[in-house]
Amino acid sequence: MTVKINIPPFFQHLTGSVKIFEAGGSTVGECLNELVRQYPEIKSKLFTRNGRLLKGLNVFINGESAYPGELARPVRDGDKLHITYVMVGG
């Protein structure tokens, strides 16, 4: 199974300018962990020390938010993941 992760411009310096990473996995978390195995420096930009997705990040599967429970959300062959920052204010 192959899932395409679109690497946003603000992370591409950590992936050697790779814009799309093909990962295998059955969940969002498995796919992101494969990205981290290939590019270890991106780990601290994605995950907390406890392995949760950092606050302020959102993952979309085929244009739809994976929230809540992003990392456990199942993915299928051919899905496209997008990582974005959530804009908050008050």
N, C-alpha and C positions, 0 to 999 in steps of 0.2 A: 504494500500500500504506500502511495506517495502523496504527501501533502505539501503544497508550496507555501512557504512563509515569506511574505513580502517584508523585507527589512527596511524600516523607515530610514530616511536620510540621517537622522540624528544617531543611528546605531551603525551606519555603514563603515565608519572609521574603525569599528571593532571587528568587522568581517572582511577586511581587505577590499572594501568597496563592492562586495557581493550584494546585489539587490534582491535576489530571490534565492532562497535556500530550500532544497528539496529534502524533506524529512520523512521518516517512516514512523508510524505510531498509531495507536488507536484512540488516543486522547490528545487534547491540546497540550497538557503537561508533558506527555511523552515526546511530542514533537519539539516542544521548546527545550526539553532536556537534551535532545539530540543536537539541536542548534548549539547549546552550551558545550557539549562534548567537542564539537568541531571548533568553536570559538569561545574558549573559556573566559575571556575578558568580559564577555557580555553578561555573564551570570549576575554580577552585582547590579547591573542595570535593569534586570528583569525580576529577580527574586530577593526576598528578605532572607535573613540567616535561617529562618525556619522553613524555607522552601515555598513560601507563599508569593504570589504575584505582588510586586510593589504597588503601593497605593499610588493612584494617578495614572496607572497603565490600564488599558483595556485591550482585549483581544476580540477581534471580529472573525467569524467564520462565514465565508461567502457573503460578506456585507452585513451580517447580523451579529449583534453583540452576544458574546458567550457568557456574559454576566447573568446571574451569579454562578458560582462554581466553575469558573473558567477552566481551571486546570483539569478537572474531571470530565469536562464536556467531550463527548465522543466526536471523532472525525471520521470521514470516509475518504476513500481513494479519490483523488482529484480535488479535494477541498482546498480552499485558499484562506490562509490566515493573514490577518493584518494586525500589527501592533501599533497602538496609538496612545498618546497622552490624553488624559481627560482634563479639560479646562475647568477649574473650579474657582469660585470667588465668593465674596460675601461682603 
